Amino acid sequence: QTVQETQILIGEQTAQLRLENVALNGSTLNGEVVLESLVGHKFPGGYPSRRAWLHITVHDAAGNIVFEAGGVSPDGRISGNDNDEDATRYEAHYTTISSPDQVQIYEAIMLNSDGEVTTTLLRAAAYAKDNRLLPQGYDLAAAANDTLVFGEAAQDSNFIAGGDRVNLQIDLGGVAGSITLQVELLYQSIGYRWAQNLMQDETTEAQTFGGYYNIVPNLPLVAAVAELSLQP
């Protein structure tokens, strides 16, 4: 019952998505993804292993995927996410999505005192990135240092209190006929890199966690979804 209640909470009371100004200009799909946060704190909040991201797909008239960004595998890895591929790197914040390796991930990325990406709380000294969705009424001028926006999102004029607006400029090549654009906001309680780093620890607790993680698919919950179809 607790799991079902959590699924309902995430799926119905977390965020809303809408698509605006979507059009085909030749072979290029243009549009805007507008996110509105419904929670009274940064989302995702709490423990920094949590993350949310945009899963963007375009299907042709036959149902084939002709574009995808933000796909996820059963082990929790996000396709194209730099941090899932390399523990020393992390995914940038984007104002525009135009290729499959650009994934808009709302997350907190920590740095240790040597300036290296870390998932160890006791070594965290600063943020490299914190673009978690801001709550309605967030006042940047009055915000405490530990609640500020860090990284590219701090210079993004569309990343504001209560949500974000992300541009789409997707080249569909030679796709003919109608297309369907779908955008999901996905949520994951423990990111792939966090789990992998923890499982390197040889303690009994870490290894027990690793056993659980490896037998249960780390698939995300859907927090919001928007979809529309376009005719040529």
N, C-alpha and C positions, 0 to 999 in steps of 0.2 A: 504493500500500500504506500509506503514512503517513497519508493521508486516512482510509482505512478503519480503521486502528488508532485514530485520534483519535475517530472516530465510535463505535467500540466502547467506548473509555475513557469518553467522555462519557455514553453511553447505558446503561452497565452498572455503572460504578464511581464514580459521582459523587454520586447522591442517590436517596432513595426517597420515594415519595408514598403516602399513604393517606387515605381519606375516612372520617370518623367522625360519628356522630350526625346522619346525613342524614335529613331527613323533610320531607314536605309538610304545611304548616299552612295550610289554605285555599289561597290562591293564592301563598303565600310558600314558597320553598325555603330551608330552614335546614340548616346543617351546618358541618363544620370540615374544613379542608385541613391535614394534618399533614405537614411536610417533615422529613426526617432527612438530614443531610449525612454522606457517607461518606469525605470527604477530610480530610487533616490540617492544613488551613489555611483561611482564608476562601475562600468560593466565591461568585462567581468570584475567582480570585487573579491575581497578576501585573499586567500593564499595565491601567490603569483604563478602557480603552475597552471592556472585557468586561462583559457584563451577563447576568443570568438573570432570568426572570420567569414568572409564572403565566398560562397561557392557559386560560381557563375558558369552557366552552361547555355549553349545555343544548339538547338536541334534543327535539322532540315525537315522537309515535308515527310520523309520516310521514317523519321524518328532517330536518325543517326546523329551522334554528337559531332559537331563540326568545330566547336570551341569549348574548352573547359579550363577554368582556373580555380584552384582551391579544392580539387578532389582529394579524398582521404582514403587511405588503405586500412584494412582491419586492425593493424597494429598501432593505428593512431597517427601515422605519418602523413603530413599534408604535402601533396605533390607540388614541387616548386619552392617550398619553404626552405630558405637558406639555413636556418637553425636546425631543422630536422635532418638536413644533409650533412651539416658541418657544425660541430659544437662550438667552434670559435667565431661563428658568424651569426647574423640574424637578418630577418626580412625587413626591408624598408617600409615606411609608411608611404602610401601612394595617393596622389590626387587624381590620377588617370590610370585605368587598367586597359592595356592594349595587347598583352601577350600572356600565354598560359603560365609563365614563370613569375608573373606578378600577382601576388596574393595579398589582399588587404586583411591583415591579422591585427586584431585589437588585443594588445597584450602588454605586459611589463617585462622588459629585458634588463637584467641587472648586470652591473660590472663590479669586479672585485677591486681591491686597492691597487692592483697592477694594471687596471684598465682592461681586463680580460672578461669576456662573457662568462657568467657563472649562474648556476641554479642552487648554490649553497647559501642559505640565508645568513649564516654566521660570517660569510666572507663578503657579502654584498656591501658596497660602499657608495654606489651611485646608480642612476638609471641611464642606460644608453637610449632607451626607448620606453615611453609610456603613452600610448595612444588609446588607452581604454576609453570607451565611450563615456562622455561626461554627462552628469545629470542635468535636468532642467534647473535653471537658476544658478548654475555654477558661475562664480565671479572670479575671473583670472586675477584681477587686481587685488582681491582680498584673500586669495587662496594661500594656504600654508605651503611651505616649500615641499613637503612630502606629498602634496596632492597636485603638484603642477603637471603640465604636459611636457614631455621630453622627446627629443628627436625631431624628425621632419614635420610631425603633426603640429608642432608649435608655430610653424610658419605657414600652415595650411588655413587659409581664410574660410574654407568650407567645413573645417572641423571646429564645431562650436558647442556651446552648452546645449545639451539635449540631443545631440546627434552628429551626423556626418553626411556629406554629399560627395559621391565618387563618380567621376566621369568615365564613360566607356567609349573607346575608339577601337573597335575590333574589326580587323580585315578578315572577311569571310572567303576571300579568294573567288573560286568559280562556283560557289553554291548558288543553285537556281531554285526558284519556287519559294513557297512560304517558309518562314522560320519561326521558331519559338524560343524566346529568351526567358530563362528562369534564374532568379537570384535567391539564394538561401543565406540566412545568417545562422551559422552553425556554432555550437558551444561544446567545449570539451573541458572536463574538470581537471585532467592532468595531461599536459602536452607530452608528445613523444620524447623530446629531448630530456625533459625532467625525469621521465621514467627510465630512460637509458642511463642517465648519469647516476641515478639512485641505485640501479642494479649493479653498478660497478663496485659498490660497497660490499664488503665481505661479511658484514654483520648478519646475524640470524634474521633480524627484522627485515633488512633490505632484501635478503634472498627469499624470504617468505613472500614479501610483496611481489618480487619478480616472478615467482611461481604463479601467483594469482593473475598478474598482468598478462603473462604469456598464454594463458588459457582462456581468457575472456576478451573478445574483440573490443578495442577501445574506440568504438564508433561514437560520433557526436550526437547531441540532441539538436533538433531544429528549433531555433528561437523565433524565426520569422521567415516568410517566403513571399515572393512576388513574381508574377509570370504574365507574359503577354505574347501574342502572335502577330506577325507582320506579313502582309502580302507584298509581293514584288511590285 
